[in-house]
Amino acid sequence: MRFETAITMGLVLAAGSAAYGQYRWTAVPLHPSGAYQSEARAGYGSRQAGVLNFPGKTERAAVWEGSAESWLDLTPSWAVLGLINGMDGSSQVGQVSPTSGTFHAALWHGTPE
């Protein structure tokens, strides 16, 4: 499902006249089925990264490829939770927690471990 909207923006010129332009953007929902919360916190190229919450699980570090179905869980198997705050073309940065309440800086290269 895609959402489209048109935004009209005004630009005030130095002479005092206004010129108007119309811009279109499309929002693609990344919220996967079964999750009760999702946040996209970073993006680079065609990829997005952030955090997902599912019932019975804690936060999961997630990477998407432009659709809700494409998400990949990067939370390491030894961690109880993970989240991604930034990314570039080859790596992701964020936090993992080996036990509830403690956080450690984390660097991923597209895989959980």
ABEGO torsion letter per residue (X at the ends): XBBBBBBBBBBBBAAGBBBBBBBBBBBBBABBBGBABBBBABBBEABBBEBBBBBGBBBBBBBBAGBAAABBBABBAABABBBBABBBAABBBEBBBABBGBBBBBBBAGBAX
